[in-house]
Amino acid sequence: MPRLLLLLPAAGYTNRDFIAAAARLDIELVACADYCHKLAPGWGLPPLMSVAFDQPDVALPQVLQALDRPVAAVLAADDHGLALAARLRAALGLPGNQPEAVATLVDKLRFRQLQQAIGLSHPAFASVAADDLEAAAAPGFPLVVKARRLTGSRGVLRADDIGQLAQALQQVQRIQSRAQRNADELLVEAFIPGVEVALDGVLEQGRLRVLAVFDKPDPLDGPAFEETLLVTPSRLPAAMQNELARAVEQACVSAGVSEGVIHAEARINESGVWLLEIAPRGIGGLCGRVLDTTLGMGSAEIVLRHALGLPLPEQQRDTAAGVMMIPIPANGIFHGVDGLDAARAVTDISGIEITAHPGQLVAPPPEGSGYLGFIFSHAATPADAEAALRTAHATLMLNIQPLLRP
């Protein structure tokens, strides 16, 4: 039985999917939990240890000391553990992407600098302090202000004029300071118009195999950039999808990332492909379950299989699938959802999972990065999959108590 060290957040969407996939594949999981104040891991697997993923210098010797037997691979279930997982692989002499390569992709500024260096299309950008309004305005309006290392649309805001820019800089700086121990400068870049798509793939010796290209049918023009719908297969022309795949492969290999599952986001317009970011991990949230419909196995299982050299899915099924990340309409206290039975009865809906808990504080981007839950569809065409998601979502009644402001 292969033994694998898996870095799991104390509370994460994909934890159960990784644990279930490992059980199916007869993999012995050694769990390492992200230390999160007093929050105890809630995924039913006793952790070997609990360490601070965001302090890899401190966590690395702690994990190495706690490991009592060799492991065949080290993986992170989500973004929080990517840096530590790379450091552990290097220390243990295991195959996989090196720490510097991973750092290039997870840092939005370094990724823009990489695109500039290798000649890939990229927006004008600048790294600025939150109080340097003149430098921040230099790339030209409209602008997008970004926290360099946050994920899930958290800490990303559009600004169309100098007044909005001043507010966005202060707001994003505040969000970043709350989320990180060490403050970075902010990334400011020109807004890229166009439709947004996502690509999931797996790299093997630097060659990219596309697992899925997802359309994002809802416009993502700001001021915040909350994702909602993902539908596959993409309705983009095949030539444009091929151009997207080539750009993703070039960026990954240039960064030094040549192995493993990746998730890329891009804008497409009349000028071609503009990569937004690439994460050296599978698709986030529960969205990886869509691949179970189109490929016969979900993202978590694909990640585990690749890490251990097990066979990957060979052929895509002739079907369409989609997922809606149920958006959070306002700040408040979540109390539940009505209309679930009616939504689940909508034609082509294959499942609905509410992941928020009653009493939980919720907030949309740019302050928050989570969702209320996920709606899944399986249909004959992408248009049918999209329509089913929209119909089911319209059936739900969200109960969120607004926060009282002093």
Number of C-alpha atoms within 10 A of each C-alpha: 7 14 18 21 23 23 28 29 27 19 15 17 18 23 23 17 18 22 21 13 20 20 12 10 14 12 17 15 20 19 19 25 24 24 19 15 8 6 10 13 20 13 16 9 15 12 18 15 16 21 18 20 26 18 13 20 12 13 19 18 12 15 19 12 8 11 13 9 6 11 17 14 21 26 23 23 23 21 20 19 23 25 21 25 27 24 21 24 21 16 12 14 10 14 14 18 20 19 19 14 19 21 18 22 23 21 18 22 22 15 23 24 14 19 20 14 10 12 9 17 16 19 19 16 22 21 18 19 17 23 12 12 15 10 14 27 22 15 17 15 17 18 27 25 29 28 28 22 21 20 18 18 20 24 29 28 26 23 24 14 13 16 10 15 24 18 14 24 28 15 19 23 23 16 18 24 14 11 15 12 10 9 14 17 16 24 25 32 26 21 21 21 15 18 17 24 24 24 23 26 26 25 20 14 11 17 16 23 14 17 22 20 24 24 22 21 16 13 15 17 16 13 16 19 19 25 21 18 24 27 30 26 19 19 14 15 8 10 9 13 19 13 13 25 21 15 18 27 23 19 22 28 17 17 22 18 26 23 21 24 26 25 21 23 19 20 18 19 12 7 8 13 24 23 26 19 18 23 23 27 23 26 24 18 19 25 22 21 23 25 24 17 22 23 21 15 17 21 28 27 23 26 23 24 19 17 19 15 8 12 9 16 14 9 10 14 12 11 16 22 30 34 29 25 24 23 19 22 14 15 17 19 18 22 16 16 15 13 14 16 12 11 22 20 12 16 17 21 23 19 14 20 14 15 16 17 14 13 13 14 17 23 20 21 24 21 19 19 18 22 25 22 19 22 25 29 28 26 20 12 17 23 16 18 25 27 18 25 30 14 14 25 23 11 16 17 12 17 14 21 15 13 11 6 4 3
